[in-house]
Amino acid sequence: MLKISTTEDDQSVRLQLEGALAGSWVKELELSWRTANAALHGRSLCVDLTGTTRVDMAGHYLLKLMHKEGAHFLASGAAMYAVISEITGLADQSTDAQGRAGLASRASRKSRIRSNRE
């Protein structure tokens, strides 16, 4: 089972997933993603995977497609971080205010470190 919640603000649309991204639930996420993508109007799309328990091959493929189309991810736990790290090709990890692991490129991480020193 997979629960998909959508929240919006002025800067982003967030799809929050809870449960297993597997089987027929992959198609449900694709429909939610396509709907959210159509309503972005210049905002970013964030896929919150902190409540996701597992991802099957079809889910992996969809997340890869979403990333290719510009989606950003939040992940929690070593297994989910490994899945997202493989999809995005990024190995750096950052943490948001709720303690969830996000993914950042090396360049943006260096930029954050540099700005923190100034």
Summary of the structure (lengths in Angstrom):
residues: 118
radius of gyration: 14.2
end to end distance: 46.9
largest distance: 49.3
contacts: 335
relative contact order: 0.14
helix: 42%
strand: 33%
